[in-house]
Amino acid sequence: MPAPPVVDIRGLATVFGKGEAAFTVHEDLQLTVRRGEILSLVGGSGTGKTVLLRHILGLTRPTRGSVAVLGRPAAELGGDGASSRVGMLFQQGALYSAFNVLDNIAFALRELGTLPPALVQDAAMVKLRLVGLKPEHATRMPADLSGGMVKRVALARALIMDPPLLLLDEPTAGLDPNSADEFCDLLRELHAALGLTVIMVTHDLDTLFALSTRVAVLADRHVITSGTPQEVARFDHPFIHHYFAGERGRRAMAQPPGAAAPLKEA
Ligand SMILES: Nc1ncnc2c1ncn2[C@@H]1O[C@H](COP(=O)(O)OP(=O)(O)OP(=O)(O)O)[C@@H](O)[C@H]1O
């Protein structure tokens, strides 16, 4: 029995502008992401990966079609409800520069206003440790953190409400190779420990091979194929030839698959 869908996208179209200026980004796009998957979304620049993440977050609505998250329309997630169901790690980390580490992690929970401040602090401290940071990092300001630490704080912040679905936009962008490997290890551990479903946009082949249980390729306005990285690499399309070509592609393909195993059904 396949695991239940966490994200179910059907017949999706996204058109920006009107009349002569209308510009179609997605057309008849289908994508189902099941519980426990780490799905990598790849595609050329401007193919609509970020727009798709925004639809899943409920921040924008498609022109046509449906986006369901955990069985409900994604649009219902928009606003305050979103962070308890979907965690989002933005590309630049996007920390509040005026808040220290712990206040950044605690932000969504504090805004919710349902817990006393001491409990919010405790919950944020649990998440700080979860991402491999130490209590003494709690009072540091974002400007005093390394790139790898910024990503960890941003990840802790995305996880503060224990969302079952995590969206990652270029999680290893801007990290040196060692920090990128460490961050991939952390994501793999948390995926297994917390039973997360993950959707990730990445241009980085090493990250793709290290983490993905499945890859979906966005081209020609829809998902042209999906499968394991090895299966997708055999699909005949100019973008895929270009993406997996070259020394880095061959090196990544030669690696034993380090991908996390999909979660078994409970
Ligand atoms: N609010 C908007 N209004 C008009 N056009 C938009 C809007 N948001 C995105 N677009 C356009 O939609 C297309 C897809 O953008 P998107 O940012 O999703 O691409 P992407 O696949 O994430 O690209 P990249 O890999 O370069 O980040 C682009 O041409 C972009 O200019």
The ligand as a Gaussian input file, in Angstrom:
#p B3LYP/6-31G(d) Opt

LIG

0 1
 N        4.239000      37.427000      -9.019000
 C        4.695000      37.229000     -10.259000
 N        4.241000      37.982000     -11.293000
 C        4.671000      37.784000     -12.548000
 N        5.563000      36.831000     -12.892000
 C        6.060000      36.061000     -11.911000
 C        5.656000      36.206000     -10.547000
 N        6.317000      35.288000      -9.791000
 C        7.103000      34.592000     -10.657000
 N        6.952000      35.048000     -11.922000
 C        7.610000      34.523000     -13.128000
 O        7.324000      33.128000     -13.181000
 C        8.453000      32.419000     -13.710000
 C        8.840000      31.313000     -12.767000
 O        9.462000      31.880000     -11.625000
 P       10.110000      31.021000     -10.465000
 O       10.734000      32.001000      -9.519000
 O        9.119000      30.085000      -9.910000
 O       11.223000      30.204000     -11.249000
 P       12.257000      29.141000     -10.663000
 O       12.020000      27.849000     -11.379000
 O       12.177000      29.107000      -9.178000
 O       13.626000      29.786000     -11.174000
 P       15.110000      29.807000     -10.512000
 O       15.634000      28.410000     -10.609000
 O       15.859000      30.752000     -11.400000
 O       14.966000      30.308000      -9.094000
 C        9.543000      33.458000     -13.947000
 O        9.522000      33.831000     -15.304000
 C        9.118000      34.606000     -13.064000
 O        9.569000      35.838000     -13.597000

